[in-house]
Amino acid sequence: MRRLIRRLALPIVGVLWFTVLLFFWVTKRKLEVPTRPEVQTPKPSEADWDDLWDQFDERRYLNAKKWRVGDDPYKLYAFNQRESERISSNRAIPDTRHLRCNLLVYCTDLPPTSIIITFHNEARSTLLRTIHSVLNRTPMHLIQEIILVDDFSNDPDDCELLIKLPKVKCLRNNERQGLVRSRIRGAGIAQGSTLTFLDSHCEVNRDWLQPLLHRVKEDYTRVVCPVIDIINLDTFNYIESASELRGGFDWSLHFQWEQLSPEQKARRLDPTEPIRTPIIAGGLFVIDKAWFDYLGKYDTEMDIWGGENFEISFRVWMCGGSLEIIPCSRVGHVFRKKHPYIFPDGNANTYIKNTKRTAEVWMDEYKQYYYAAQPFALERPFGNVENRLNLRKDLQCESFKWYLENVYPELRIPKDSSIQKGNIRQRQKCLETQKRKNQEIPNLKLRPCIKIKGEEAKSQVWAFTYTQQILQEELCLSVITFFPGAPVVLVLCKNGDNRQVSAQRVTLKLGSSSLLSSQQWTKTGSRIEHMASHLCLDMDMFDEGTENGREIVVNPCESSLMSQHWDMVNS
């Protein structure tokens, strides 16, 4: 009997083992969810991609516009062209995401997106590096197409030669249209269900697109942006940016990065959570195409560049959508200190026109604070906004008061919105700006007061704002060194507070408040006193030049000095 049991034991164990294996196999098949067939164009093999790259002569493309020894490497593009060309278009960059981003799982059926890149006279090295980074660090099935919109660059080949690259299409404007109209044109031919707007001098980071598309797929009314890392304009080093930042602005409608408040930081238990932002920088974002069309695309009457990010941000929030920054999406961007291209009406005039259109359509009674911060905008033409006002009515959008209360309660409302504008006189002479040919920032002089057709000359008209700045156009009277005899100079006006963060330094801009204070003045009797230094506006009596050519300085305040007596004469 025992022998029989021993003989049967091995076959019985074998049968049981086979039964267990069969059971687990059947159970696994039942639990598996059948995947839907992908509705996508067939993926080319790696060999096909290599063939497409081989058809493109990168060296020839770059050498045709290469920097030449002896030329200023910053002249054409306002960044170091020599250094950009030294770096490979296929370089590796550090993964700057939080480690927890690697644990996130995104939808498996994300829709492919149309990537739209507009440019005007872009450096070929940065444009190619932008495209290369997209192709290298994006799953190919998520790229519907890469649409390049050449806004009438001097050389059509900048764009046309790139169509040999995978997924790339090229559109060229027959005349200069600017960012807004170029983006609308690109969106018009886009075949993807979402639109991804990028600048032409950036580099996308690892897994940058999936978290953006995931948020839009969950809610089509979301407009989402990556965290923008810094590509240094001098060295082209890729620098990690702080992640707990959001977009903000002041009443002059100038964008600024600001830190999250302590309360907002305390509520963020997970560093990968999206950050709601009152405004986007405007260069890099993803939006549902149907939502983009429904909201009215862009204001097509805006020119060249600047201010369009305010218009679309107000419109998205006030008309039922939201804006988010996604910490697990990172894109590097070259931040330039000035524009390398020409604005037909001048940079300042164009920006004022575009922001004035925004204020007139979206800011309701609060636009008075915009004009208080931008006094010279009052007299500037801004075109017809009736269509945009009708759009706002048709969309049944919220008021700007609602926006301030629900989206950006941190924006302080000024106590005084009065505007004081006119001459700064000393007897029969007026403070005047003089600009020579090829001079970016004009000089300050005291010249005889003049009128043209009964009106004060524009170079002699100044505004005194509620921020206690004295400005002409976008330039403010400033003192750089707080010492007696220090010259008074014109510097780009600074509006902001301690929340502002430098895009270049990526840390809290400690110089922000000092820069603002260097531009603040107060009128005490007949003297104009610089608030930070407690020195008074004066004319350098020891200057060896003629009286009309003497320098404007600050000196210790003395009521007996006639050179410190000034009258603000309203125009």
Secondary structure in CASP SS format (residue, H / E / C, confidence):
PFRMAT SS
TARGET T0000
AUTHOR 0000-0000-0000
METHOD secondary structure of the structure
MODEL  1
M C 1.00
R H 1.00
R H 1.00
L H 1.00
I H 1.00
R H 1.00
R H 1.00
L H 1.00
A H 1.00
L H 1.00
P H 1.00
I H 1.00
V H 1.00
G H 1.00
V H 1.00
L H 1.00
W H 1.00
F H 1.00
T H 1.00
V H 1.00
L H 1.00
L H 1.00
F H 1.00
F H 1.00
W H 1.00
V H 1.00
T H 1.00
K H 1.00
R H 1.00
K H 1.00
L H 1.00
E C 1.00
V C 1.00
P C 1.00
T C 1.00
R C 1.00
P C 1.00
E C 1.00
V C 1.00
Q C 1.00
T C 1.00
P C 1.00
K C 1.00
P C 1.00
S C 1.00
E H 1.00
A H 1.00
D H 1.00
W H 1.00
D H 1.00
D H 1.00
L H 1.00
W H 1.00
D H 1.00
Q H 1.00
F C 1.00
D C 1.00
E H 1.00
R H 1.00
R H 1.00
Y H 1.00
L H 1.00
N H 1.00
A C 1.00
K C 1.00
K C 1.00
W C 1.00
R C 1.00
V C 1.00
G C 1.00
D C 1.00
D C 1.00
P C 1.00
Y C 1.00
K C 1.00
L C 1.00
Y C 1.00
A C 1.00
F C 1.00
N C 1.00
Q H 1.00
R H 1.00
E H 1.00
S H 1.00
E H 1.00
R H 1.00
I C 1.00
S C 1.00
S C 1.00
N C 1.00
R C 1.00
A C 1.00
I C 1.00
P C 1.00
D C 1.00
T C 1.00
R C 1.00
H C 1.00
L H 1.00
R H 1.00
C H 1.00
N H 1.00
L H 1.00
L C 1.00
V C 1.00
Y C 1.00
C C 1.00
T C 1.00
D C 1.00
L C 1.00
P C 1.00
P C 1.00
T E 1.00
S E 1.00
I E 1.00
I E 1.00
I E 1.00
T E 1.00
F E 1.00
H C 1.00
N C 1.00
E C 1.00
A C 1.00
R H 1.00
S H 1.00
T H 1.00
L H 1.00
L H 1.00
R H 1.00
T H 1.00
I H 1.00
H H 1.00
S H 1.00
V H 1.00
L H 1.00
N H 1.00
R C 1.00
T C 1.00
P C 1.00
M H 1.00
H H 1.00
L H 1.00
I E 1.00
Q E 1.00
E E 1.00
I E 1.00
I E 1.00
L E 1.00
V E 1.00
D E 1.00
D C 1.00
F C 1.00
S C 1.00
N C 1.00
D C 1.00
P C 1.00
D H 1.00
D H 1.00
C H 1.00
E H 1.00
L H 1.00
L H 1.00
I H 1.00
K H 1.00
L C 1.00
P C 1.00
K C 1.00
V E 1.00
K E 1.00
C E 1.00
L E 1.00
R E 1.00
N C 1.00
N C 1.00
E C 1.00
R C 1.00
Q C 1.00
G C 1.00
L H 1.00
V H 1.00
R H 1.00
S H 1.00
R H 1.00
I H 1.00
R H 1.00
G H 1.00
A H 1.00
G H 1.00
I H 1.00
A C 1.00
Q C 1.00
G C 1.00
S C 1.00
T E 1.00
L E 1.00
T E 1.00
F E 1.00
L E 1.00
D C 1.00
S C 1.00
H C 1.00
C E 1.00
E E 1.00
V E 1.00
N C 1.00
R C 1.00
D C 1.00
W C 1.00
L C 1.00
Q H 1.00
P H 1.00
L H 1.00
L H 1.00
H H 1.00
R H 1.00
V H 1.00
K H 1.00
E H 1.00
D C 1.00
Y C 1.00
T C 1.00
R E 1.00
V E 1.00
V E 1.00
C E 1.00
P E 1.00
V E 1.00
I E 1.00
D E 1.00
I E 1.00
I E 1.00
N C 1.00
L C 1.00
D C 1.00
T C 1.00
F C 1.00
N C 1.00
Y E 1.00
I E 1.00
E C 1.00
S C 1.00
A C 1.00
S C 1.00
E C 1.00
L E 1.00
R E 1.00
G E 1.00
G E 1.00
F E 1.00
D C 1.00
W C 1.00
S C 1.00
L C 1.00
H C 1.00
F E 1.00
Q E 1.00
W E 1.00
E E 1.00
Q E 1.00
L C 1.00
S C 1.00
P H 1.00
E H 1.00
Q H 1.00
K H 1.00
A H 1.00
R H 1.00
R C 1.00
L C 1.00
D C 1.00
P C 1.00
T C 1.00
E C 1.00
P C 1.00
I E 1.00
R E 1.00
T C 1.00
P C 1.00
I E 1.00
I C 1.00
A C 1.00
G C 1.00
G C 1.00
L C 1.00
F E 1.00
V E 1.00
I E 1.00
D E 1.00
K H 1.00
A H 1.00
W H 1.00
F H 1.00
D H 1.00
Y H 1.00
L C 1.00
G C 1.00
K C 1.00
Y C 1.00
D C 1.00
T C 1.00
E C 1.00
M C 1.00
D C 1.00
I C 1.00
W C 1.00
G C 1.00
G C 1.00
E H 1.00
N H 1.00
F H 1.00
E H 1.00
I H 1.00
S H 1.00
F H 1.00
R H 1.00
V H 1.00
W H 1.00
M H 1.00
C C 1.00
G C 1.00
G C 1.00
S E 1.00
L E 1.00
E E 1.00
I E 1.00
I E 1.00
P E 1.00
C E 1.00
S E 1.00
R E 1.00
V E 1.00
G E 1.00
H E 1.00
V E 1.00
F C 1.00
R C 1.00
K C 1.00
K C 1.00
H C 1.00
P C 1.00
Y C 1.00
I C 1.00
F C 1.00
P C 1.00
D C 1.00
G C 1.00
N H 1.00
A H 1.00
N H 1.00
T H 1.00
Y H 1.00
I H 1.00
K H 1.00
N H 1.00
T H 1.00
K H 1.00
R H 1.00
T H 1.00
A H 1.00
E H 1.00
V H 1.00
W H 1.00
M C 1.00
D H 1.00
E H 1.00
Y H 1.00
K H 1.00
Q H 1.00
Y H 1.00
Y H 1.00
Y H 1.00
A H 1.00
A H 1.00
Q C 1.00
P H 1.00
F H 1.00
A H 1.00
L C 1.00
E C 1.00
R C 1.00
P C 1.00
F C 1.00
G C 1.00
N C 1.00
V C 1.00
E H 1.00
N H 1.00
R H 1.00
L H 1.00
N H 1.00
L H 1.00
R H 1.00
K H 1.00
D H 1.00
L H 1.00
Q C 1.00
C C 1.00
E C 1.00
S C 1.00
F H 1.00
K H 1.00
W H 1.00
Y H 1.00
L H 1.00
E H 1.00
N H 1.00
V C 1.00
Y C 1.00
P C 1.00
E C 1.00
L C 1.00
R C 1.00
I C 1.00
P C 1.00
K C 1.00
D C 1.00
S C 1.00
S C 1.00
I C 1.00
Q E 1.00
K E 1.00
G E 1.00
N E 1.00
I E 1.00
R E 1.00
Q E 1.00
R C 1.00
Q C 1.00
K E 1.00
C E 1.00
L E 1.00
E E 1.00
T E 1.00
Q E 1.00
K C 1.00
R C 1.00
K C 1.00
N C 1.00
Q C 1.00
E C 1.00
I C 1.00
P C 1.00
N E 1.00
L E 1.00
K E 1.00
L E 1.00
R E 1.00
P E 1.00
C C 1.00
I C 1.00
K E 1.00
I E 1.00
K C 1.00
G C 1.00
E E 1.00
E E 1.00
A C 1.00
K H 1.00
S H 1.00
Q H 1.00
V C 1.00
W E 1.00
A E 1.00
F E 1.00
T C 1.00
Y C 1.00
T C 1.00
Q C 1.00
Q E 1.00
I E 1.00
L E 1.00
Q E 1.00
E C 1.00
E C 1.00
L E 1.00
C E 1.00
L E 1.00
S E 1.00
V E 1.00
I C 1.00
T C 1.00
F C 1.00
F C 1.00
P C 1.00
G C 1.00
A C 1.00
P E 1.00
V E 1.00
V E 1.00
L E 1.00
V E 1.00
L E 1.00
C C 1.00
K C 1.00
N C 1.00
G C 1.00
D C 1.00
N C 1.00
R C 1.00
Q E 1.00
V E 1.00
S C 1.00
A C 1.00
Q C 1.00
R C 1.00
V C 1.00
T C 1.00
L E 1.00
K C 1.00
L C 1.00
G H 1.00
S H 1.00
S H 1.00
S H 1.00
L H 1.00
L H 1.00
S H 1.00
S C 1.00
Q C 1.00
Q E 1.00
W E 1.00
T E 1.00
K E 1.00
T E 1.00
G C 1.00
S C 1.00
R E 1.00
I E 1.00
E E 1.00
H E 1.00
M C 1.00
A C 1.00
S C 1.00
H C 1.00
L E 1.00
C E 1.00
L E 1.00
D E 1.00
M E 1.00
D C 1.00
M C 1.00
F C 1.00
D C 1.00
E C 1.00
G C 1.00
T C 1.00
E H 1.00
N H 1.00
G H 1.00
R C 1.00
E C 1.00
I E 1.00
V E 1.00
V E 1.00
N E 1.00
P E 1.00
C C 1.00
E C 1.00
S C 1.00
S C 1.00
L C 1.00
M H 1.00
S H 1.00
Q H 1.00
H C 1.00
W C 1.00
D E 1.00
M E 1.00
V E 1.00
N E 1.00
S C 1.00
END
